[in-house]
Amino acid sequence: MAFPSPGSDVYDAATMRLCSPPLTALFSTALVLFVPLGAQSADGPAASPVMTLVATPAVGAEAVNITGNAPAAYPVEAKLYAKFSRDLPTVYLSRRSVPTDANGHYNVTLPIASAFFRNAIVTVVVQSLPAGPSARASIIVSAPNFPAPPDDIPPSVR
């Protein structure tokens, strides 16, 4: 089997199209430049670290507890967004830098001020700084405490 002669087209079996050598070189260069390093070698040490996030409503406060893991020795930035209605734009609530411990674990309670409306969707986006991996989680805003006896109104009063 012979190699294609210079100036001839190359058949790309994946796309079932003929490609010229300059076009093939352009695609090769684009792949090298735009594919992240972790995606080029799955078995190499260049794989990016995993970022985890768990968000839960804080009991007794208008706040959200966030916990998770990030690359060790780097701070993470936590941003809070709220959606009140499909007819209103997403609202940026706050941003805070959160330290990680030696193992990369973080744990913090963030207030959801100005998103006190019941059934609002609060989204937490956590990103490792500088320009590292990110993770997101959402909660639905509910009452800050469990129901108490005074919350139960008798049917005769309604």
C-alpha positions as CSV (number, residue, x, y, z in Angstrom):
1,M,0.0,0.0,0.0
2,A,1.4,3.4,-1.0
3,F,1.1,6.7,0.7
4,P,-0.9,9.4,-1.2
5,S,1.3,11.5,-3.5
6,P,1.9,15.2,-2.7
7,G,-1.0,17.3,-3.8
8,S,-3.6,14.5,-3.7
9,D,-6.6,14.4,-1.4
10,V,-7.0,12.1,1.6
11,Y,-10.2,10.3,2.4
12,D,-11.5,10.8,5.9
13,A,-13.4,7.7,6.9
14,A,-15.0,9.4,9.9
15,T,-16.7,12.1,7.9
16,M,-16.7,10.2,4.5
17,R,-15.2,13.2,2.8
18,L,-12.0,14.0,0.8
19,C,-9.6,16.3,2.7
20,S,-6.6,18.0,1.1
21,P,-3.3,17.9,3.0
22,P,-3.4,21.7,3.9
23,L,-6.9,21.2,5.4
24,T,-5.7,18.1,7.3
25,A,-2.8,20.1,8.7
26,L,-5.2,22.9,9.7
27,F,-7.4,20.4,11.6
28,S,-4.4,18.8,13.3
29,T,-3.2,22.2,14.5
30,A,-6.6,23.3,15.7
31,L,-6.9,20.1,17.7
32,V,-3.6,20.6,19.4
33,L,-4.4,24.2,20.2
34,F,-8.0,23.9,21.4
35,V,-8.3,20.4,23.1
36,P,-7.5,20.7,26.8
37,L,-4.4,18.9,28.0
38,G,-6.4,16.5,30.3
39,A,-8.5,15.4,27.3
40,Q,-5.4,14.5,25.2
41,S,-4.2,11.7,27.5
42,A,-6.6,10.0,29.8
43,D,-3.9,7.9,31.4
44,G,-1.4,10.6,32.0
45,P,-1.0,12.8,35.1
46,A,-2.4,15.9,33.3
47,A,-6.0,14.9,34.2
48,S,-7.7,17.8,35.9
49,P,-8.6,17.5,39.6
50,V,-12.2,16.7,40.4
51,M,-14.3,19.5,42.0
52,T,-17.3,18.4,44.2
53,L,-20.1,20.5,45.7
54,V,-23.0,19.7,48.0
55,A,-25.5,22.5,48.8
56,T,-28.2,22.2,51.5
57,P,-30.5,24.7,53.1
58,A,-29.3,25.9,56.6
59,V,-31.8,25.1,59.3
60,G,-32.7,28.1,61.4
61,A,-31.3,30.7,59.0
62,E,-31.9,32.2,55.5
63,A,-28.6,30.6,54.3
64,V,-27.1,27.7,52.4
65,N,-24.5,25.3,53.6
66,I,-21.9,24.3,51.0
67,T,-19.3,21.6,51.3
68,G,-17.1,19.8,48.9
69,N,-13.6,19.1,47.6
70,A,-11.4,21.1,45.4
71,P,-7.7,21.2,44.4
72,A,-5.7,21.4,47.7
73,A,-4.0,24.6,48.7
74,Y,-6.0,26.9,46.4
75,P,-9.0,29.0,47.5
76,V,-12.3,28.5,45.8
77,E,-14.8,31.3,44.9
78,A,-18.4,30.7,45.7
79,K,-21.1,32.7,43.7
80,L,-24.8,32.7,44.5
81,Y,-27.5,33.3,41.9
82,A,-31.3,33.3,42.3
83,K,-34.2,32.7,40.0
84,F,-37.5,34.0,41.2
85,S,-39.6,33.5,38.1
86,R,-39.2,32.6,34.5
87,D,-40.3,36.1,33.7
88,L,-37.5,37.8,35.6
89,P,-33.8,37.7,34.9
90,T,-31.4,35.7,37.1
91,V,-30.2,37.7,40.1
92,Y,-26.6,37.7,41.2
93,L,-26.7,37.5,45.0
94,S,-23.1,37.4,46.3
95,R,-19.5,36.2,45.8
96,R,-17.1,35.0,48.5
97,S,-13.7,33.5,48.6
98,V,-13.6,30.2,50.6
99,P,-10.4,28.7,51.9
100,T,-9.6,24.9,51.5
101,D,-7.7,22.8,53.9
102,A,-4.6,20.7,53.1
103,N,-6.8,18.0,51.7
104,G,-8.8,20.4,49.5
105,H,-12.0,20.2,51.6
106,Y,-14.1,23.3,52.1
107,N,-17.2,23.9,54.3
108,V,-19.0,27.3,54.7
109,T,-22.5,28.7,55.3
110,L,-23.5,31.6,53.0
111,P,-26.4,33.9,53.6
112,I,-29.0,34.1,50.7
113,A,-29.9,37.7,51.5
114,S,-32.4,39.2,49.1
115,A,-33.6,35.7,48.0
116,F,-36.0,35.1,50.8
117,F,-39.0,34.4,48.6
118,R,-40.3,30.9,49.0
119,N,-39.7,28.5,46.0
120,A,-37.0,30.7,44.6
121,I,-34.1,28.6,43.1
122,V,-30.7,29.5,44.5
123,T,-27.8,28.2,42.5
124,V,-24.3,28.0,44.0
125,V,-21.3,28.0,41.6
126,V,-18.0,27.1,43.1
127,Q,-14.8,27.5,41.1
128,S,-11.2,26.8,42.0
129,L,-9.0,29.8,41.6
130,P,-7.2,30.7,39.4
131,A,-9.3,29.5,36.4
132,G,-9.6,25.9,37.7
133,P,-12.5,23.4,37.6
134,S,-16.0,24.4,38.7
135,A,-19.1,22.8,40.1
136,R,-22.7,23.9,40.6
137,A,-25.7,22.9,42.7
138,S,-29.1,24.4,43.4
139,I,-31.6,24.5,46.3
140,I,-35.2,25.6,46.5
141,V,-35.8,28.3,49.2
142,S,-38.2,27.2,51.9
143,A,-39.1,28.3,55.4
144,P,-35.9,28.6,57.6
145,N,-37.3,26.5,60.4
146,F,-39.4,23.3,60.8
147,P,-43.1,23.9,61.4
148,A,-44.0,24.7,65.0
149,P,-47.4,24.3,66.8
150,P,-48.2,28.1,66.3
151,D,-47.9,27.5,62.6
152,D,-50.8,25.2,62.5
153,I,-53.9,27.3,62.3
154,P,-57.1,25.5,63.2
155,P,-59.6,25.0,60.3
156,S,-62.3,26.9,62.3
157,V,-60.1,30.1,62.2
158,R,-59.4,30.0,58.5
